[in-house]
Amino acid sequence: MKKEERTQVTCNKMILPVQDALAVLNGRWKLPIIVSLTFGTKRFRQIAKEINGITDKMLSKELKDLELNQLVKRDVYDTFPPTVNYTLTKHGASLQKVIRELGTWGLSHRKKIFEQ
């Protein structure tokens, strides 16, 4: 196999998992929801208050999607009215390092762009 072909194969092997990750975390709201839940178990209203601009309908949709992808756990308690708590799963918590790195890069990027 030629060097150019090996490079293309290696590139494709790197692109696929990144595309998979972005497919799960796509959109404007999933990462902020995950960040909110890194600070502990929360109820729907608590998450909604922390994430400026998200509608209840969108928060509900995104939480369901995160639950489907096993990043968030939803616990329903038999109370009146029902109590629902959301928690990051171990799988969801594994994103914390990635989120910290994105935050570091974001600060650096903001500084670079706003200095110009």
N, CA, C and O atoms as a Tinker XYZ file with bonds, in Angstrom:
   464  protein
     1  N      0.842000   -1.180000    0.000000    73     2
     2  CA     0.000000    0.000000    0.000000    64     1     3
     3  C      0.887000    1.243000    0.000000    63     2     4     5
     4  O      1.844000    1.345000    0.768000    81     3
     5  N      0.549000    2.175000   -0.873000    73     3     6
     6  CA     1.316000    3.413000   -0.977000    64     5     7
     7  C      1.072000    4.302000    0.241000    63     6     8     9
     8  O      0.057000    4.201000    0.929000    81     7
     9  N      2.047000    5.174000    0.472000    73     7    10
    10  CA     1.956000    6.084000    1.615000    64     9    11
    11  C      0.678000    6.928000    1.547000    63    10    12    13
    12  O      0.015000    7.144000    2.562000    81    11
    13  N      0.344000    7.398000    0.348000    73    11    14
    14  CA    -0.860000    8.220000    0.178000    64    13    15
    15  C     -2.116000    7.426000    0.539000    63    14    16    17
    16  O     -3.032000    7.965000    1.160000    81    15
    17  N     -2.164000    6.154000    0.157000    73    15    18
    18  CA    -3.315000    5.302000    0.479000    64    17    19
    19  C     -3.394000    5.050000    1.981000    63    18    20    21
    20  O     -4.479000    5.073000    2.563000    81    19
    21  N     -2.231000    4.807000    2.614000    73    19    22
    22  CA    -2.212000    4.596000    4.071000    64    21    23
    23  C     -2.694000    5.844000    4.801000    63    22    24    25
    24  O     -3.438000    5.750000    5.777000    81    23
    25  N     -2.273000    7.004000    4.328000    73    23    26
    26  CA    -2.691000    8.260000    4.938000    64    25    27
    27  C     -4.202000    8.426000    4.824000    63    26    28    29
    28  O     -4.854000    8.842000    5.782000    81    27
    29  N     -4.759000    8.106000    3.667000    73    27    30
    30  CA    -6.207000    8.222000    3.463000    64    29    31
    31  C     -6.961000    7.245000    4.368000    63    30    32    33
    32  O     -7.986000    7.611000    4.943000    81    31
    33  N     -6.474000    6.017000    4.503000    73    31    34
    34  CA    -7.106000    5.022000    5.368000    64    33    35
    35  C     -7.057000    5.496000    6.818000    63    34    36    37
    36  O     -8.054000    5.406000    7.534000    81    35
    37  N     -5.908000    5.998000    7.251000    73    35    38
    38  CA    -5.766000    6.504000    8.614000    64    37    39
    39  C     -6.703000    7.679000    8.847000    63    38    40    41
    40  O     -7.344000    7.765000    9.894000    81    39
    41  N     -6.785000    8.576000    7.887000    73    39    42
    42  CA    -7.673000    9.731000    7.987000    64    41    43
    43  C     -9.127000    9.266000    8.111000    63    42    44    45
    44  O     -9.868000    9.756000    8.963000    81    43
    45  N     -9.526000    8.333000    7.271000    73    43    46
    46  CA   -10.902000    7.819000    7.317000    64    45    47
    47  C    -11.202000    7.144000    8.653000    63    46    48    49
    48  O    -12.309000    7.268000    9.178000    81    47
    49  N    -10.218000    6.430000    9.203000    73    47    50
    50  CA   -10.405000    5.778000   10.503000    64    49    51
    51  C    -10.571000    6.799000   11.624000    63    50    52    53
    52  O    -11.231000    6.517000   12.624000    81    51
    53  N     -9.985000    7.972000   11.468000    73    51    54
    54  CA   -10.144000    9.029000   12.477000    64    53    55
    55  C    -11.453000    9.777000   12.293000    63    54    56    57
    56  O    -12.081000   10.178000   13.273000    81    55
    57  N    -11.864000    9.967000   11.064000    73    55    58
    58  CA   -13.078000   10.732000   10.780000    64    57    59
    59  C    -14.324000   10.009000   11.272000    63    58    60    61
    60  O    -15.206000   10.645000   11.848000    81    59
    61  N    -14.423000    8.714000   11.064000    73    59    62
    62  CA   -15.632000    7.967000   11.412000    64    61    63
    63  C    -16.013000    8.095000   12.885000    63    62    64    65
    64  O    -17.163000    8.426000   13.173000    81    63
    65  N    -15.101000    7.848000   13.833000    73    63    66
    66  CA   -15.513000    8.001000   15.231000    64    65    67
    67  C    -15.852000    9.438000   15.616000    63    66    68    69
    68  O    -16.699000    9.666000   16.479000    81    67
    69  N    -15.190000   10.411000   14.976000    73    67    70
    70  CA   -15.527000   11.812000   15.250000    64    69    71
    71  C    -16.940000   12.107000   14.743000    63    70    72    73
    72  O    -17.714000   12.793000   15.410000    81    71
    73  N    -17.268000   11.587000   13.566000    73    71    74
    74  CA   -18.620000   11.765000   13.040000    64    73    75
    75  C    -19.646000   11.095000   13.942000    63    74    76    77
    76  O    -20.726000   11.643000   14.161000    81    75
    77  N    -19.324000    9.918000   14.469000    73    75    78
    78  CA   -20.230000    9.224000   15.392000    64    77    79
    79  C    -20.473000   10.071000   16.638000    63    78    80    81
    80  O    -21.611000   10.220000   17.082000    81    79
    81  N    -19.403000   10.622000   17.197000    73    79    82
    82  CA   -19.523000   11.451000   18.400000    64    81    83
    83  C    -20.352000   12.697000   18.117000    63    82    84    85
    84  O    -21.219000   13.059000   18.912000    81    83
    85  N    -20.093000   13.347000   17.003000    73    83    86
    86  CA   -20.842000   14.551000   16.666000    64    85    87
    87  C    -22.312000   14.247000   16.388000    63    86    88    89
    88  O    -23.174000   15.080000   16.667000    81    87
    89  N    -22.607000   13.083000   15.850000    73    87    90
    90  CA   -24.000000   12.694000   15.612000    64    89    91
    91  C    -24.763000   12.582000   16.933000    63    90    92    93
    92  O    -25.936000   12.947000   17.006000    81    91
    93  N    -24.104000   12.083000   17.963000    73    91    94
    94  CA   -24.740000   11.934000   19.278000    64    93    95
    95  C    -24.857000   13.283000   19.984000    63    94    96    97
    96  O    -25.844000   13.537000   20.675000    81    95
    97  N    -23.862000   14.146000   19.815000    73    95    98
    98  CA   -23.808000   15.412000   20.552000    64    97    99
    99  C    -24.234000   16.610000   19.711000    63    98   100   101
   100  O    -24.022000   17.755000   20.109000    81    99
   101  N    -24.826000   16.353000   18.562000    73    99   102
   102  CA   -25.148000   17.449000   17.648000    64   101   103
   103  C    -26.185000   18.399000   18.221000    63   102   104   105
   104  O    -26.939000   18.054000   19.132000    81   103
   105  N    -26.204000   19.579000   17.678000    73   103   106
   106  CA   -27.191000   20.565000   18.077000    64   105   107
   107  C    -26.641000   21.548000   19.095000    63   106   108   109
   108  O    -25.514000   21.430000   19.576000    81   107
   109  N    -27.462000   22.497000   19.394000    73   107   110
   110  CA   -27.076000   23.617000   20.244000    64   109   111
   111  C    -27.160000   23.291000   21.730000    63   110   112   113
   112  O    -26.490000   23.943000   22.531000    81   111
   113  N    -27.957000   22.306000   22.122000    73   111   114
   114  CA   -28.323000   22.155000   23.526000    64   113   115
   115  C    -27.736000   20.961000   24.258000    63   114   116   117
   116  O    -27.668000   20.980000   25.487000    81   115
   117  N    -27.312000   19.931000   23.558000    73   115   118
   118  CA   -26.887000   18.706000   24.253000    64   117   119
   119  C    -25.681000   18.928000   25.171000    63   118   120   121
   120  O    -25.693000   18.487000   26.320000    81   119
   121  N    -24.672000   19.589000   24.688000    73   119   122
   122  CA   -23.502000   19.817000   25.536000    64   121   123
   123  C    -23.826000   20.707000   26.739000    63   122   124   125
   124  O    -23.373000   20.403000   27.843000    81   123
   125  N    -24.591000   21.792000   26.574000    73   123   126
   126  CA   -24.957000   22.556000   27.773000    64   125   127
   127  C    -25.755000   21.730000   28.791000    63   126   128   129
   128  O    -25.585000   21.914000   29.996000    81   127
   129  N    -26.609000   20.839000   28.330000    73   127   130
   130  CA   -27.351000   19.969000   29.252000    64   129   131
   131  C    -26.385000   19.061000   29.994000    63   130   132   133
   132  O    -26.496000   18.892000   31.209000    81   131
   133  N    -25.442000   18.481000   29.274000    73   131   134
   134  CA   -24.451000   17.611000   29.903000    64   133   135
   135  C    -23.618000   18.401000   30.913000    63   134   136   137
   136  O    -23.349000   17.915000   32.011000    81   135
   137  N    -23.214000   19.603000   30.548000    73   135   138
   138  CA   -22.444000   20.440000   31.476000    64   137   139
   139  C    -23.271000   20.705000   32.733000    63   138   140   141
   140  O    -22.750000   20.602000   33.843000    81   139
   141  N    -24.524000   21.038000   32.577000    73   139   142
   142  CA   -25.391000   21.284000   33.729000    64   141   143
   143  C    -25.431000   20.066000   34.653000    63   142   144   145
   144  O    -25.362000   20.204000   35.874000    81   143
   145  N    -25.542000   18.885000   34.068000    73   143   146
   146  CA   -25.648000   17.669000   34.872000    64   145   147
   147  C    -24.313000   17.210000   35.454000    63   146   148   149
   148  O    -24.293000   16.336000   36.321000    81   147
   149  N    -23.199000   17.781000   34.995000    73   147   150
   150  CA   -21.916000   17.426000   35.612000    64   149   151
   151  C    -21.845000   17.961000   37.039000    63   150   152   153
   152  O    -21.014000   17.522000   37.834000    81   151
   153  N    -22.717000   18.908000   37.356000    73   151   154
   154  CA   -22.742000   19.476000   38.701000    64   153   155
   155  C    -23.743000   18.771000   39.612000    63   154   156   157
   156  O    -24.050000   19.249000   40.704000    81   155
   157  N    -24.250000   17.624000   39.146000    73   155   158
   158  CA   -25.112000   16.814000   39.998000    64   157   159
   159  C    -26.488000   16.563000   39.412000    63   158   160   161
   160  O    -26.868000   17.128000   38.386000    81   159
   161  N    -27.219000   15.703000   40.092000    73   159   162
   162  CA   -28.574000   15.333000   39.712000    64   161   163
   163  C    -29.477000   16.567000   39.782000    63   162   164   165
   164  O    -29.404000   17.357000   40.723000    81   163
   165  N    -30.323000   16.710000   38.769000    73   163   166
   166  CA   -31.200000   17.886000   38.714000    64   165   167
   167  C    -32.582000   17.498000   38.212000    63   166   168   169
   168  O    -32.773000   16.488000   37.535000    81   167
   169  N    -33.528000   18.341000   38.573000    73   167   170
   170  CA   -34.875000   18.215000   38.046000    64   169   171
   171  C    -34.974000   19.060000   36.779000    63   170   172   173
   172  O    -34.125000   19.909000   36.506000    81   171
   173  N    -36.033000   18.803000   36.016000    73   171   174
   174  CA   -36.235000   19.464000   34.727000    64   173   175
   175  C    -36.133000   20.980000   34.853000    63   174   176   177
   176  O    -35.402000   21.613000   34.091000    81   175
   177  N    -36.860000   21.573000   35.807000    73   175   178
   178  CA   -36.879000   23.028000   35.987000    64   177   179
   179  C    -35.498000   23.586000   36.292000    63   178   180   181
   180  O    -35.145000   24.665000   35.816000    81   179
   181  N    -34.711000   22.856000   37.087000    73   179   182
   182  CA   -33.362000   23.326000   37.418000    64   181   183
   183  C    -32.508000   23.416000   36.155000    63   182   184   185
   184  O    -31.781000   24.388000   35.952000    81   183
   185  N    -32.607000   22.396000   35.316000    73   183   186
   186  CA   -31.832000   22.403000   34.068000    64   185   187
   187  C    -32.302000   23.553000   33.183000    63   186   188   189
   188  O    -31.485000   24.281000   32.619000    81   187
   189  N    -33.612000   23.714000   33.062000    73   187   190
   190  CA   -34.173000   24.773000   32.213000    64   189   191
   191  C    -33.703000   26.157000   32.658000    63   190   192   193
   192  O    -33.424000   27.013000   31.817000    81   191
   193  N    -33.613000   26.385000   33.960000    73   191   194
   194  CA   -33.170000   27.687000   34.473000    64   193   195
   195  C    -31.699000   27.936000   34.187000    63   194   196   197
   196  O    -31.295000   29.079000   33.972000    81   195
   197  N    -30.895000   26.879000   34.180000    73   195   198
   198  CA   -29.451000   27.041000   33.976000    64   197   199
   199  C    -29.073000   27.257000   32.517000    63   198   200   201
   200  O    -28.027000   27.832000   32.219000    81   199
   201  N    -29.929000   26.795000   31.611000    73   199   202
   202  CA   -29.594000   26.884000   30.186000    64   201   203
   203  C    -30.443000   27.978000   29.552000    63   202   204   205
   204  O    -31.598000   27.758000   29.187000    81   203
   205  N    -29.859000   29.138000   29.430000    73   203   206
   206  CA   -30.549000   30.307000   28.919000    64   205   207
   207  C    -31.007000   30.099000   27.471000    63   206   208   209
   208  O    -30.207000   29.756000   26.601000    81   207
   209  N    -32.297000   30.310000   27.228000    73   207   210
   210  CA   -32.817000   30.279000   25.867000    64   209   211
   211  C    -33.446000   28.971000   25.428000    63   210   212   213
   212  O    -34.087000   28.932000   24.378000    81   211
   213  N    -33.289000   27.896000   26.194000    73   211   214
   214  CA   -33.866000   26.620000   25.779000    64   213   215
   215  C    -35.348000   26.584000   26.155000    63   214   216   217
   216  O    -35.731000   27.011000   27.244000    81   215
   217  N    -36.171000   26.073000   25.250000    73   215   218
   218  CA   -37.597000   25.934000   25.537000    64   217   219
   219  C    -37.835000   24.605000   26.246000    63   218   220   221
   220  O    -37.012000   23.693000   26.163000    81   219
   221  N    -38.953000   24.502000   26.937000    73   219   222
   222  CA   -39.295000   23.252000   27.609000    64   221   223
   223  C    -39.410000   22.101000   26.615000    63   222   224   225
   224  O    -38.964000   20.986000   26.887000    81   223
   225  N    -40.007000   22.381000   25.472000    73   223   226
   226  CA   -40.179000   21.347000   24.445000    64   225   227
   227  C    -38.819000   20.837000   23.957000    63   226   228   229
   228  O    -38.624000   19.632000   23.799000    81   227
   229  N    -37.887000   21.754000   23.721000    73   227   230
   230  CA   -36.556000   21.366000   23.245000    64   229   231
   231  C    -35.785000   20.633000   24.335000    63   230   232   233
   232  O    -35.103000   19.648000   24.053000    81   231
   233  N    -35.884000   21.103000   25.577000    73   231   234
   234  CA   -35.198000   20.426000   26.675000    64   233   235
   235  C    -35.715000   19.006000   26.821000    63   234   236   237
   236  O    -34.930000   18.075000   27.003000    81   235
   237  N    -37.013000   18.832000   26.743000    73   235   238
   238  CA   -37.605000   17.496000   26.838000    64   237   239
   239  C    -37.096000   16.591000   25.723000    63   238   240   241
   240  O    -36.726000   15.443000   25.969000    81   239
   241  N    -37.078000   17.109000   24.495000    73   239   242
   242  CA   -36.599000   16.335000   23.339000    64   241   243
   243  C    -35.132000   15.947000   23.518000    63   242   244   245
   244  O    -34.763000   14.793000   23.302000    81   243
   245  N    -34.305000   16.902000   23.911000    73   243   246
   246  CA   -32.872000   16.640000   24.049000    64   245   247
   247  C    -32.585000   15.663000   25.192000    63   246   248   249
   248  O    -31.711000   14.806000   25.064000    81   247
   249  N    -33.312000   15.784000   26.306000    73   247   250
   250  CA   -33.127000   14.842000   27.409000    64   249   251
   251  C    -33.494000   13.424000   26.984000    63   250   252   253
   252  O    -32.812000   12.468000   27.353000    81   251
   253  N    -34.568000   13.286000   26.212000    73   251   254
   254  CA   -34.958000   11.960000   25.707000    64   253   255
   255  C    -33.870000   11.385000   24.802000    63   254   256   257
   256  O    -33.547000   10.200000   24.880000    81   255
   257  N    -33.312000   12.235000   23.947000    73   255   258
   258  CA   -32.256000   11.796000   23.047000    64   257   259
   259  C    -30.996000   11.394000   23.818000    63   258   260   261
   260  O    -30.363000   10.387000   23.501000    81   259
   261  N    -30.641000   12.187000   24.829000    73   259   262
   262  CA   -29.470000   11.863000   25.654000    64   261   263
   263  C    -29.708000   10.570000   26.441000    63   262   264   265
   264  O    -28.782000    9.786000   26.648000    81   263
   265  N    -30.939000   10.356000   26.873000    73   263   266
   266  CA   -31.272000    9.115000   27.574000    64   265   267
   267  C    -31.174000    7.923000   26.617000    63   266   268   269
   268  O    -30.642000    6.874000   26.981000    81   267
   269  N    -31.683000    8.085000   25.406000    73   267   270
   270  CA   -31.611000    7.036000   24.393000    64   269   271
   271  C    -30.162000    6.634000   24.102000    63   270   272   273
   272  O    -29.872000    5.464000   23.854000    81   271
   273  N    -29.257000    7.616000   24.136000    73   271   274
   274  CA   -27.834000    7.361000   23.885000    64   273   275
   275  C    -27.063000    7.014000   25.157000    63   274   276   277
   276  O    -25.833000    6.975000   25.159000    81   275
   277  N    -27.799000    6.764000   26.231000    73   275   278
   278  CA   -27.249000    6.302000   27.508000    64   277   279
   279  C    -26.258000    7.281000   28.132000    63   278   280   281
   280  O    -25.318000    6.875000   28.817000    81   279
   281  N    -26.476000    8.566000   27.891000    73   279   282
   282  CA   -25.637000    9.598000   28.496000    64   281   283
   283  C    -26.292000   10.173000   29.749000    63   282   284   285
   284  O    -25.610000   10.676000   30.641000    81   283
   285  N    -27.619000   10.094000   29.807000    73   283   286
   286  CA   -28.399000   10.633000   30.919000    64   285   287
   287  C    -29.359000    9.556000   31.405000    63   286   288   289
   288  O    -29.934000    8.803000   30.620000    81   287
   289  N    -29.513000    9.507000   32.723000    73   287   290
   290  CA   -30.470000    8.581000   33.340000    64   289   291
   291  C    -31.631000    9.397000   33.890000    63   290   292   293
   292  O    -31.436000   10.430000   34.530000    81   291
   293  N    -32.841000    8.918000   33.630000    73   291   294
   294  CA   -34.063000    9.574000   34.103000    64   293   295
   295  C    -34.689000    8.692000   35.175000    63   294   296   297
   296  O    -35.030000    7.537000   34.919000    81   295
   297  N    -34.837000    9.242000   36.371000    73   295   298
   298  CA   -35.453000    8.518000   37.486000    64   297   299
   299  C    -36.785000    9.167000   37.825000    63   298   300   301
   300  O    -36.849000   10.363000   38.112000    81   299
   301  N    -37.854000    8.365000   37.791000    73   299   302
   302  CA   -39.192000    8.842000   38.129000    64   301   303
   303  C    -39.577000    8.260000   39.479000    63   302   304   305
   304  O    -39.481000    7.052000   39.696000    81   303
   305  N    -40.019000    9.138000   40.393000    73   303   306
   306  CA   -40.410000    8.704000   41.734000    64   305   307
   307  C    -41.918000    8.814000   41.886000    63   306   308   309
   308  O    -42.542000    9.752000   41.390000    81   307
   309  N    -42.486000    7.845000   42.575000    73   307   310
   310  CA   -43.927000    7.745000   42.762000    64   309   311
   311  C    -44.379000    8.710000   43.859000    63   310   312   313
   312  O    -44.660000    8.307000   44.987000    81   311
   313  N    -44.440000    9.980000   43.503000    73   311   314
   314  CA   -44.919000   11.012000   44.415000    64   313   315
   315  C    -46.047000   11.753000   43.709000    63   314   316   317
   316  O    -46.316000   11.506000   42.534000    81   315
   317  N    -46.696000   12.648000   44.414000    73   315   318
   318  CA   -47.717000   13.452000   43.767000    64   317   319
   319  C    -47.358000   14.927000   43.937000    63   318   320   321
   320  O    -47.298000   15.399000   45.072000    81   319
   321  N    -47.121000   15.666000   42.868000    73   319   322
   322  CA   -46.954000   15.168000   41.499000    64   321   323
   323  C    -45.669000   14.348000   41.370000    63   322   324   325
   324  O    -44.799000   14.423000   42.237000    81   323
   325  N    -45.545000   13.565000   40.292000    73   323   326
   326  CA   -44.351000   12.723000   40.143000    64   325   327
   327  C    -43.065000   13.557000   40.153000    63   326   328   329
   328  O    -43.014000   14.641000   39.572000    81   327
   329  N    -42.049000   13.047000   40.806000    73   327   330
   330  CA   -40.734000   13.684000   40.830000    64   329   331
   331  C    -39.867000   12.986000   39.791000    63   330   332   333
   332  O    -39.795000   11.758000   39.747000    81   331
   333  N    -39.214000   13.780000   38.961000    73   331   334
   334  CA   -38.323000   13.231000   37.938000    64   333   335
   335  C    -36.953000   13.879000   38.098000    63   334   336   337
   336  O    -36.831000   15.103000   38.082000    81   335
   337  N    -35.933000   13.055000   38.250000    73   335   338
   338  CA   -34.553000   13.532000   38.360000    64   337   339
   339  C    -33.748000   13.058000   37.161000    63   338   340   341
   340  O    -33.978000   11.973000   36.628000    81   339
   341  N    -32.810000   13.881000   36.752000    73   339   342
   342  CA   -31.902000   13.546000   35.653000    64   341   343
   343  C    -30.480000   13.532000   36.186000    63   342   344   345
   344  O    -30.065000   14.429000   36.920000    81   343
   345  N    -29.741000   12.497000   35.802000    73   343   346
   346  CA   -28.364000   12.313000   36.248000    64   345   347
   347  C    -27.527000   11.869000   35.061000    63   346   348   349
   348  O    -28.009000   11.153000   34.184000    81   347
   349  N    -26.272000   12.296000   35.038000    73   347   350
   350  CA   -25.350000   11.762000   34.036000    64   349   351
   351  C    -25.052000   10.308000   34.356000    63   350   352   353
   352  O    -24.860000    9.953000   35.519000    81   351
   353  N    -25.012000    9.474000   33.344000    73   351   354
   354  CA   -24.567000    8.102000   33.529000    64   353   355
   355  C    -23.043000    8.093000   33.564000    63   354   356   357
   356  O    -22.405000    9.117000   33.320000    81   355
   357  N    -22.478000    6.960000   33.862000    73   355   358
   358  CA   -21.013000    6.835000   33.820000    64   357   359
   359  C    -20.517000    7.132000   32.400000    63   358   360   361
   360  O    -19.483000    7.773000   32.211000    81   359
   361  N    -21.270000    6.657000   31.416000    73   359   362
   362  CA   -20.930000    6.907000   30.015000    64   361   363
   363  C    -20.985000    8.412000   29.717000    63   362   364   365
   364  O    -20.113000    8.937000   29.025000    81   363
   365  N    -21.998000    9.100000   30.231000    73   363   366
   366  CA   -22.113000   10.541000   30.040000    64   365   367
   367  C    -20.993000   11.293000   30.737000    63   366   368   369
   368  O    -20.454000   12.263000   30.203000    81   367
   369  N    -20.649000   10.835000   31.938000    73   367   370
   370  CA   -19.572000   11.477000   32.700000    64   369   371
   371  C    -18.226000   11.329000   31.997000    63   370   372   373
   372  O    -17.312000   12.120000   32.233000    81   371
   373  N    -18.100000   10.321000   31.137000    73   371   374
   374  CA   -16.838000   10.135000   30.411000    64   373   375
   375  C    -16.570000   11.284000   29.436000    63   374   376   377
   376  O    -15.463000   11.395000   28.910000    81   375
   377  N    -17.559000   12.132000   29.190000    73   375   378
   378  CA   -17.384000   13.285000   28.304000    64   377   379
   379  C    -16.762000   14.485000   29.013000    63   378   380   381
   380  O    -16.423000   15.472000   28.360000    81   379
   381  N    -16.606000   14.421000   30.321000    73   379   382
   382  CA   -16.129000   15.578000   31.075000    64   381   383
   383  C    -14.768000   16.072000   30.601000    63   382   384   385
   384  O    -14.554000   17.280000   30.502000    81   383
   385  N    -13.859000   15.172000   30.311000    73   383   386
   386  CA   -12.539000   15.583000   29.831000    64   385   387
   387  C    -12.660000   16.307000   28.482000    63   386   388   389
   388  O    -12.012000   17.329000   28.256000    81   387
   389  N    -13.487000   15.769000   27.605000    73   387   390
   390  CA   -13.700000   16.380000   26.288000    64   389   391
   391  C    -14.313000   17.775000   26.452000    63   390   392   393
   392  O    -13.914000   18.721000   25.772000    81   391
   393  N    -15.279000   17.890000   27.353000    73   391   394
   394  CA   -15.946000   19.169000   27.572000    64   393   395
   395  C    -14.974000   20.196000   28.158000    63   394   396   397
   396  O    -14.993000   21.363000   27.765000    81   395
   397  N    -14.129000   19.767000   29.092000    73   395   398
   398  CA   -13.120000   20.681000   29.640000    64   397   399
   399  C    -12.188000   21.180000   28.536000    63   398   400   401
   400  O    -11.870000   22.368000   28.466000    81   399
   401  N    -11.759000   20.262000   27.680000    73   399   402
   402  CA   -10.876000   20.647000   26.574000    64   401   403
   403  C    -11.578000   21.605000   25.617000    63   402   404   405
   404  O    -10.971000   22.569000   25.152000    81   403
   405  N    -12.855000   21.348000   25.317000    73   403   406
   406  CA   -13.619000   22.268000   24.466000    64   405   407
   407  C    -13.723000   23.642000   25.120000    63   406   408   409
   408  O    -13.604000   24.665000   24.445000    81   407
   409  N    -13.944000   23.665000   26.426000    73   407   410
   410  CA   -14.019000   24.931000   27.153000    64   409   411
   411  C    -12.711000   25.698000   27.088000    63   410   412   413
   412  O    -12.708000   26.910000   26.874000    81   411
   413  N    -11.600000   24.997000   27.271000    73   411   414
   414  CA   -10.278000   25.624000   27.189000    64   413   415
   415  C    -10.043000   26.188000   25.793000    63   414   416   417
   416  O     -9.574000   27.315000   25.639000    81   415
   417  N    -10.374000   25.392000   24.779000    73   415   418
   418  CA   -10.210000   25.846000   23.409000    64   417   419
   419  C    -11.134000   27.039000   23.129000    63   418   420   421
   420  O    -10.733000   28.000000   22.473000    81   419
   421  N    -12.358000   26.969000   23.625000    73   419   422
   422  CA   -13.318000   28.054000   23.416000    64   421   423
   423  C    -12.842000   29.372000   24.007000    63   422   424   425
   424  O    -12.994000   30.424000   23.387000    81   423
   425  N    -12.261000   29.319000   25.217000    73   423   426
   426  CA   -11.719000   30.540000   25.825000    64   425   427
   427  C    -10.582000   31.115000   24.988000    63   426   428   429
   428  O    -10.508000   32.322000   24.755000    81   427
   429  N     -9.704000   30.230000   24.543000    73   427   430
   430  CA    -8.576000   30.655000   23.713000    64   429   431
   431  C     -9.080000   31.252000   22.393000    63   430   432   433
   432  O     -8.570000   32.274000   21.932000    81   431
   433  N    -10.066000   30.617000   21.804000    73   431   434
   434  CA   -10.624000   31.089000   20.536000    64   433   435
   435  C    -11.288000   32.458000   20.708000    63   434   436   437
   436  O    -11.087000   33.355000   19.888000    81   435
   437  N    -12.077000   32.616000   21.771000    73   435   438
   438  CA   -12.727000   33.908000   22.036000    64   437   439
   439  C    -11.682000   35.013000   22.157000    63   438   440   441
   440  O    -11.823000   36.093000   21.584000    81   439
   441  N    -10.623000   34.710000   22.924000    73   439   442
   442  CA    -9.566000   35.697000   23.131000    64   441   443
   443  C     -8.935000   36.086000   21.792000    63   442   444   445
   444  O     -8.729000   37.268000   21.514000    81   443
   445  N     -8.635000   35.092000   20.977000    73   443   446
   446  CA    -8.003000   35.348000   19.684000    64   445   447
   447  C     -8.911000   36.178000   18.774000    63   446   448   449
   448  O     -8.453000   37.133000   18.146000    81   447
   449  N    -10.186000   35.820000   18.701000    73   447   450
   450  CA   -11.114000   36.512000   17.806000    64   449   451
   451  C    -11.391000   37.935000   18.286000    63   450   452   453
   452  O    -11.409000   38.868000   17.483000    81   451
   453  N    -11.608000   38.106000   19.604000    73   451   454
   454  CA   -11.956000   39.432000   20.120000    64   453   455
   455  C    -10.763000   40.374000   20.232000    63   454   456   457
   456  O    -10.943000   41.581000   20.393000    81   455
   457  N     -9.545000   39.836000   20.147000    73   455   458
   458  CA    -8.361000   40.705000   20.149000    64   457   459
   459  C     -8.174000   41.400000   18.825000    63   458   460   461
   460  O     -7.516000   42.438000   18.753000    81   459
   461  N     -8.743000   40.843000   17.779000    73   459   462
   462  CA    -8.556000   41.417000   16.435000    64   461   463
   463  C     -9.387000   42.639000   16.212000    63   462   464
   464  O     -9.337000   43.231000   15.134000    81   463
